[in-house]
Structures are given as structure tokens and as C-alpha cells.
Amino acid sequence: MEVSVDIEKFAFALEKAGYEGALALIKEDIVPLAQSKHISLLEAAWEYADQDEEQDTSWFQLFHALQSISSKVLKSLDIHQPL
């Protein structure tokens, strides 16, 4: 899979918000989830993050990183269309 600029920007925003290894997570888990459910990257990220797990898990960390990204930044990324 070729990484698009917006995936890289989304990963950068997540990394800046405190989620380490965001690009690998997006490529390995979030993109396949979005493709299999025909949902957007952002919807897939929220679904992945909403797994009601303990605080030290990547799901919990992703949830808080997503909350930390401003809506303006999220709106500027092309991650809202179904894959």
C-alpha cells in the first residue's frame, strides 16, 4: 500500500498529540479496518480507540491523542472519505 500524504499528516498529528508509532498503527491496523468496513480513516481510528481497555493500552492512548488534535487540524486532512 502506498502511503498518501494525508495518512502521513494524520500520523504526524497523532505523534504530536502523544501517540508514538502512529504511522505503523495506521498502516497495519486502521487502514485495513477502514477498508474492511468501508469507513473513513478517522472513523476507523475512533473505532479502534474505542475498545474500552485499560489505561496502558494503545487503544486508550490513541483515544486521548485523537481528542488532543484540534478539529481544525482534523478537518484539514483528507481522512473523512470511506476507503
N, C-alpha and C positions, 0 to 999 in steps of 0.2 A: 504494500500500500504506500502510495506516495503521500508524504506529509504536506498538507496545504499550509499556506501562510497563516490562516486563521486558527488552525489547530496549534501551530507553534505559538501564536499570540495568546490563545486560551491557556496553553501550558505555562507561558511566561506569567500571565496574570495569576494563575493558581500558585506558581512558585513564589511570586512576590507576596501573595497573601499567606504564605507559610506552608504550602504543601510541597514537600520535596519529592522529586521524581515524577512530576505531573505529566511530562511528555510520554514516558513509558506507560503510565496508567491509562492515559488517553488512547494510545495506540493499541495496547494489549487488552483493555477491558471496556472502556467507554465507547470507542468506535464500533467494536463488534456488537455491543449491547444496542447501540443506536441503529445499526444496520439490521439486526435481527428483529427488532420491534418496530422498525421504520419510524423512529422518533429522532428528534434533533440531538446534537451533541450536548446541548445544555440540559435538555430533559433527561438524557441518559446519565449525565453527571449527577443530577439531583436524585435520580432513581438509585444509582449506585451508592450515593452518600446516605440515602435514607434506609439503612438496613438495621437500625436500632441496635447497634452493637456497643461494646464497652468503649470508654474514652480513649484507650490507647490504640485503637484500630485505625486503619487508613480510611475507613468509611467515615468515622467520626471526624477525623482531621480534614477530609475532603469537604464535609458538610460545613465546617467552620471556615474553611478557605473560600468556599463559594459564597457564604454570607458576607465575607470581608470584601469581596470585589464589588465595586460600585456598579449600580445599574447602568450608569452611563458607559462604563467600560464594556460591560456585557452586551449592551445594545450596539456598540460599535463593532462587535465581532460578528462574522458571518457563521454563527453556530446555532441558528434558530430554525433552519430548514431540516426536514426529515432526511435521513440518509437512505 
